[in-house]
Amino acid sequence: MEKKQKTAEKKQSAEIFTQVEEKKNEGYFTLSNKLLICTIVGILILVFVTFKTDISLPFGEGKVVVTVNGIKIIEDALQKEISKLPSYYLAAGVDQAQVRAAVLDQLITKELLLNEVEESAIVVTEEEVIAAIENLTGQAQVTMEELEQRLAAENTTLDDLKEMIKEQLAVNKLIEKDVLSNVQVTEEEITSYFEVQKNSLIQVRASHILVCYEGALRCEETRTKEDAYALAQTVLEEIKAGGEFSALANKYSDDPSAEFNSGDLGWFTKGQMVPAFETAVFSMNIGEMAEEPVETDFGYHIVTVTDKKDAFEDFKEAIVQTVTLEKQKMAVEAYLTALKEAATIVYAEQ
């Protein structure tokens, strides 16, 4: 029985049976963490969200919001920083008091860090600043001329940008020297992480041949459920007799993606496939094939596991990076907390 030709409009990847919900366009970090990360560029992630670069500390006249070690932060400067946030932070329904508190905390943190930079006599060279700007223009895919035009549109200059980058690089060096260089990850921590997270880390690569029937999800065949099962058994026996899985997937599978992947589903972890399919796949070893067709709402699947990652060594490098990042984040937070506790911070009366 030859598989029907599928039209281009009908092509779908094998994710037709995934149950994973699409993630919404929400940031991974909280507002406070995003602001912290933008303040300490390079510790966790390098982000240039905007070309707005008015980063001078808010000296001058005006209503004082808070004094940090004698340095005044005024309301106008706070509002200017708030105005630079993405629009969804300023939309109706967002707690503006929380936004204000987070931005103010960012300004306080910035003052404390720059003070530490000054006391540490950290030096940032012109070459380092230029290299950072070249990296920025490369990421933004703009020329230097376009960059200067965009800066001018924000009533600022290239020199302002250079000063901002110089401060940021100095803060990076400070954090690297005083915090990150002291973060070490032990073998015990790596092993412990693996043991706790192993169930979610295991990855399987599998191939399948789908035989669907009238009434099954996304099935356009008119065969009965009984006929589908009989066909699946026939294909299964043909494979056991030495038939090539990929060739038979091309011939029989009702999964449209088989036309271009020969039944190969690629790598996936637990939680990405429907329960019955997942149970079968994760219970098998490399090279094994399910003894019976696996039934799901999409029909009958002939399933084989082509590869598997479930050993500590498969994930060790990634675990080291993950655990290191987590410890670095905790160390930075502890460092900033210590700076604040040692500082004289006086809030104005509301």
CORTA-V309287 format. One record per pair of residues at least 4 apart in sequence whose C-alpha atoms are under 7 Angstrom apart, sorted by the first residue. I is the first residue (numbers start at 0). J is the second residue. D is the distance in Angstrom with one decimal. If there is no record, write none. Layout:
I:J:D / I:J:D
This chain:
1:250:5.9 / 1:251:6.4 / 2:250:5.3 / 2:251:4.9 / 2:252:6.8 / 5:9:6.1 / 5:10:7.0 / 5:255:6.5 / 6:10:6.8 / 9:255:6.7 / 10:255:5.0 / 10:256:6.0 / 11:15:7.0 / 11:255:5.7 / 11:256:5.5 / 12:256:4.9 / 13:254:6.8 / 13:256:6.0 / 13:264:6.2 / 16:272:6.3 / 16:273:6.3 / 17:271:5.5 / 17:272:4.7 / 17:273:6.0 / 18:271:6.1 / 18:272:6.0 / 18:273:6.1 / 19:270:6.9 / 19:271:5.5 / 28:32:5.6 / 28:33:5.8 / 29:33:6.1 / 30:34:6.2 / 31:35:6.1 / 31:101:5.5 / 32:36:6.0 / 33:37:6.2 / 34:38:6.1 / 34:105:6.4 / 35:39:6.2 / 35:105:6.4 / 36:40:5.9 / 36:43:6.8 / 36:44:6.9 / 37:46:6.6 / 38:105:7.0 / 38:109:6.8 / 39:167:6.9 / 39:170:6.7 / 39:171:6.5 / 40:44:6.4 / 40:45:5.2 / 40:46:6.7 / 40:167:6.5 / 40:171:6.8 / 41:45:4.9 / 41:171:6.3 / 42:171:6.7 / 50:150:6.3 / 51:153:6.2 / 52:159:6.7 / 52:160:5.9 / 52:163:6.7 / 54:163:6.3 / 57:72:5.3 / 57:73:6.2 / 57:76:5.4 / 58:71:6.2 / 58:72:6.5 / 61:73:5.8 / 61:74:6.8 / 62:73:5.4 / 62:74:5.5 / 63:71:6.2 / 63:72:5.8 / 63:73:4.3 / 63:74:6.1 / 63:347:6.5 / 64:72:5.8 / 64:73:5.2 / 64:74:5.7 / 64:346:6.1 / 64:347:5.2 / 65:71:6.1 / 65:72:5.5 / 65:344:6.9 / 65:345:5.5 / 65:346:4.2 / 65:347:5.6 / 66:70:5.2 / 66:71:4.4 / 66:72:6.1 / 66:344:5.7 / 66:345:5.1 / 66:346:6.4 / 67:71:6.5 / 67:107:6.8 / 67:343:5.9 / 67:344:4.7 / 67:345:6.6 / 68:342:6.1 / 68:343:5.0 / 68:344:6.3 / 72:76:7.0 / 73:77:6.5 / 74:78:6.1 / 75:79:6.1 / 76:80:6.4 / 77:81:6.3 / 77:103:6.5 / 78:82:6.2 / 79:83:6.8 / 81:99:7.0 / 81:102:6.5 / 84:88:6.5 / 86:90:6.2 / 88:93:6.3 / 89:93:6.6 / 94:98:6.5 / 95:99:6.0 / 96:100:6.1 / 97:101:6.1 / 98:102:6.2 / 99:103:6.1 / 100:104:6.1 / 101:105:6.3 / 102:106:6.4 / 103:107:6.3 / 104:108:6.1 / 105:109:6.1 / 106:110:6.3 / 107:111:6.4 / 108:112:6.1 / 109:113:6.1 / 110:114:6.2 / 111:115:6.4 / 111:338:6.8 / 112:116:6.2 / 112:170:6.6 / 113:117:6.2 / 113:170:6.9 / 114:118:6.3 / 115:119:6.0 / 116:120:6.3 / 116:121:5.9 / 116:169:6.5 / 116:170:6.4 / 116:173:6.3 / 117:121:6.9 / 121:169:6.3 / 122:169:6.9 / 123:127:6.6 / 123:165:6.3 / 123:168:6.9 / 123:169:6.1 / 124:128:6.6 / 125:129:6.2 / 126:130:6.1 / 127:131:6.2 / 128:132:6.3 / 128:161:6.4 / 128:164:6.4 / 128:165:6.0 / 129:133:6.2 / 130:134:6.2 / 131:135:6.1 / 132:136:6.2 / 133:137:6.0 / 134:138:6.2 / 135:139:6.1 / 136:140:5.6 / 136:141:5.2 / 136:142:6.3 / 136:143:7.0 / 137:141:6.7 / 141:145:5.8 / 141:146:6.3 / 142:146:6.1 / 143:147:6.2 / 144:148:6.3 / 145:149:6.2 / 146:150:6.2 / 147:151:6.0 / 147:156:6.7 / 147:157:6.2 / 148:152:6.3 / 149:153:6.6 / 150:154:6.5 / 150:155:5.3 / 150:156:5.7 / 150:157:7.0 / 151:155:5.3 / 151:156:6.0 / 155:159:6.4 / 156:160:6.5 / 157:161:6.2 / 158:162:6.2 / 159:163:6.3 / 160:164:6.2 / 161:165:6.0 / 162:166:6.2 / 163:167:6.2 / 164:168:6.0 / 165:169:6.1 / 166:170:6.3 / 167:171:6.2 / 168:172:6.2 / 169:173:6.2 / 170:174:6.2 / 171:175:6.1 / 172:176:6.0 / 173:177:6.0 / 174:178:5.1 / 174:179:6.2 / 175:179:4.7 / 175:180:5.7 / 176:180:5.7 / 178:330:6.5 / 178:331:6.6 / 179:327:6.1 / 182:326:6.8 / 182:327:6.4 / 184:188:6.6 / 184:323:6.2 / 185:189:6.5 / 186:190:6.1 / 187:191:6.0 / 188:192:6.1 / 189:193:6.3 / 189:318:6.3 / 189:319:6.3 / 190:194:6.3 / 191:195:6.3 / 192:196:6.0 / 193:197:5.2 / 193:311:6.8 / 196:200:6.2 / 197:201:6.2 / 199:268:6.7 / 199:269:6.2 / 200:268:6.8 / 201:268:6.0 / 201:308:5.7 / 201:309:4.8 / 202:266:6.3 / 202:267:5.5 / 202:268:4.7 / 202:307:5.8 / 202:308:5.1 / 202:309:6.7 / 203:266:5.5 / 203:267:5.6 / 203:268:6.5 / 203:306:6.0 / 203:307:4.4 / 203:308:6.3 / 204:264:6.7 / 204:265:5.2 / 204:266:4.4 / 204:267:6.5 / 204:304:6.0 / 204:305:5.6 / 204:306:5.0 / 204:307:6.0 / 205:263:6.2 / 205:264:5.7 / 205:265:6.4 / 205:303:5.6 / 205:304:4.3 / 205:305:5.3 / 205:306:6.9 / 206:262:4.9 / 206:263:4.2 / 206:264:5.4 / 206:302:5.9 / 206:303:5.5 / 206:304:6.5 / 207:262:5.0 / 207:263:6.7 / 207:300:6.0 / 207:301:5.3 / 207:302:4.5 / 207:303:6.5 / 208:248:5.2 / 208:252:4.8 / 208:262:6.0 / 208:300:5.5 / 208:301:5.0 / 208:302:6.7 / 209:252:4.8 / 209:253:5.3 / 209:254:5.7 / 209:298:6.6 / 209:299:5.7 / 209:300:4.6 / 209:301:6.6 / 210:227:5.9 / 210:231:6.2 / 210:252:5.9 / 210:253:5.6 / 210:298:5.8 / 210:299:5.2 / 210:300:6.4 / 211:215:6.3 / 211:218:6.0 / 211:220:6.8 / 211:227:6.1 / 211:253:6.4 / 211:297:6.2 / 211:298:4.2 / 211:299:6.1 / 212:218:6.4 / 212:220:5.7 / 212:221:6.2 / 212:222:5.1 / 212:223:5.4 / 212:224:5.3 / 212:227:5.8 / 212:298:6.3 / 213:218:6.4 / 213:219:6.9 / 213:220:5.6 / 213:221:4.8 / 213:222:5.8 / 213:223:5.9 / 214:218:6.9 / 215:296:5.8 / 215:297:5.1 / 215:298:5.9 / 216:296:5.9 / 216:297:4.8 / 217:297:6.9 / 222:226:6.0 / 222:227:6.4 / 223:227:6.2 / 224:228:6.3 / 225:229:6.2 / 226:230:6.1 / 227:231:6.1 / 228:232:6.2 / 228:299:6.7 / 229:233:6.3 / 230:234:6.2 / 231:235:6.1 / 231:292:6.5 / 231:299:6.7 / 232:236:6.2 / 232:292:7.0 / 233:237:6.2 / 234:238:6.3 / 235:239:6.3 / 235:301:6.7 / 236:240:6.1 / 237:241:6.7 / 237:242:5.5 / 238:242:4.3 / 238:243:6.4 / 238:244:6.3 / 243:247:6.2 / 244:248:6.1 / 245:249:6.3 / 245:261:4.9 / 245:262:6.3 / 246:250:6.3 / 246:261:7.0 / 247:251:5.9 / 248:252:4.9 / 248:257:6.3 / 248:261:5.5 / 248:262:5.6 / 249:257:5.7 / 249:258:5.9 / 249:261:5.4 / 252:257:6.4 / 256:260:6.0 / 257:261:4.4 / 257:262:4.7 / 267:271:6.6 / 269:277:6.9 / 272:276:6.4 / 272:277:5.5 / 273:277:6.0 / 274:278:6.0 / 275:279:6.4 / 275:295:6.3 / 276:280:6.2 / 276:293:6.5 / 276:295:6.9 / 277:281:6.0 / 278:282:6.2 / 279:283:6.8 / 280:304:6.6 / 283:287:6.0 / 283:304:6.7 / 284:304:6.6 / 285:304:5.3 / 285:305:5.4 / 285:306:5.2 / 285:307:6.2 / 286:303:6.7 / 286:304:5.5 / 286:305:5.5 / 287:303:5.7 / 287:304:5.8 / 288:302:5.7 / 288:303:4.1 / 288:304:6.5 / 289:301:6.8 / 289:302:5.7 / 289:303:6.4 / 292:299:5.6 / 292:300:5.3 / 292:301:5.0 / 293:299:5.4 / 293:300:4.9 / 293:301:6.4 / 294:298:5.7 / 294:299:4.5 / 294:300:6.3 / 295:299:6.4 / 308:313:6.0 / 309:313:6.7 / 311:315:5.9 / 314:318:6.0 / 315:319:6.1 / 316:320:6.5 / 317:321:6.2 / 318:322:5.9 / 319:323:5.9 / 320:324:6.1 / 321:325:6.3 / 322:326:6.2 / 323:327:6.0 / 324:328:6.1 / 325:329:6.3 / 326:330:6.0 / 327:331:6.1 / 328:332:6.2 / 329:333:6.1 / 330:334:6.1 / 331:335:6.2 / 332:336:6.1 / 333:337:6.2 / 334:338:6.3 / 335:339:6.3 / 336:340:6.2 / 337:341:6.2 / 338:342:6.2
